[in-house]
Amino acid sequence: MKPFAWGDVIPGCDAAFTAPDEEGIFAQAVPHGAAAHGIDEVTPELAATVRAHIHES
C-alpha cells in the first residue's frame, strides 16, 4: 500500500489517503484538492510534487 498525506504538500491539511498504487492515490487526492483547496487543475508540477510524497509502506 502507498500512503499520501496532503499535509506534505499543503501545510495544515490533515487529509491522508492510502491506495495500492499511484492511480488510486490520485483518484482520492484530486477530488479532495478540488473541494478543500480549490485546486481545479492538476498541473505537471503538482502531479510531480504529489508523486514525490507518495511513500512505500
Order of alpha helices (4+ residues) and beta strands (2+ residues): beta-beta-alpha-alpha
